Amino acid sequence: MRQFSSARHQISAPERTDRQHFDRQVQAVLWAIWTLAVCAIAYLCWHADMVALRPLNWVGLIIHSSVGGAIGLVVLTMIEIRLRPWGFTE
């Protein structure tokens, strides 16, 4: 673990708390969007079965939600890296 001693890497206490507050807000918003996206995928899978008058396909529902959730996590991480790059150094 490297220690930075230059003045540009030292963060004052008020700035650190502002950054931590921003980090928590970004994470809360991104996780809420991800949760809504996974729920929407599950709803669409369920709705397609109900409209077609088919019995509920639990395996398909689980697979669609899992794949959508995994892709969503990758996208969520990419967005988070762009919004707060200081959390991903080293």
N, C-alpha and C positions, 0 to 999 in steps of 0.2 A: 504494500500500500504506500503510495507516494504522498508526501506532504508538500503542499504548495506554500511557499513563503512570500510570493510576490503580492503586492497590494491589490492587483486586479482579481485575484482569486479569493481574497478574504471578504466575507459577507458580514455586514453588520447585523445585530440582533433583530431590529425591526424589519429589515429586508428579508431575513431568514424566515420570520413568522409569516410575512406576506407570501413568500414563495411556498411555504408549507400549506397555507390556506388555499392558494391557487391550485396546488397539487391535489389536494383533497376534493376541491370542487370539480376539477377536470376528471378525476377518477370517478366521482359519483355520477356525473353526467354521462360519461362514456359507458359505465356499467349499466346505467338505467336504459340507455339506447340499446345496448347489447341484449339485455333481458327482454325488452319489448320486441326486438327482432326475432329472438328465439320463440317467444310466445306467438308472434304473428305467423311464423313458419308452421308451428304446431296447429294453429287455428286453420290456416289454409289447407293443410293436409286433412284435418278433420272435416272441414267444410266440403272439400271435394268428395269425400266418401259419403257424406250425408246427402249431398245434391244428387249423386249418382245412385242413391238408395242401396249402397253396398254396406256390408258390415264393417265396423271400424277395423282398420288394418294397423294393429299396434306396432308391428315390426317396422312397417313403412314410416309410421309416425316417429318412432324412436330414431330411425336412420336419418330421416330428413332433418329432424331437430338437432341431432348430433353433428351432422355435416355442416349445417347452417351455423351452429354454435362454434365449431372449430374454425370455420372461415371467418366468422365474426371476431373471434379472439385474435386472429392474425391481423385483420383490418384494424381492430381496436389498438393493438400494439403499435402498428405503423402510425396511426393518428397520434397516439401518445408520444411516440418518439419525435414527431414533428412539433407537437405543442410544448413539450418540456424535455428538450434534449439533455439538460443537466442531470436528469435522473438516470441516464443510461451511459454515463461515462465510466469506463473501465469496468 
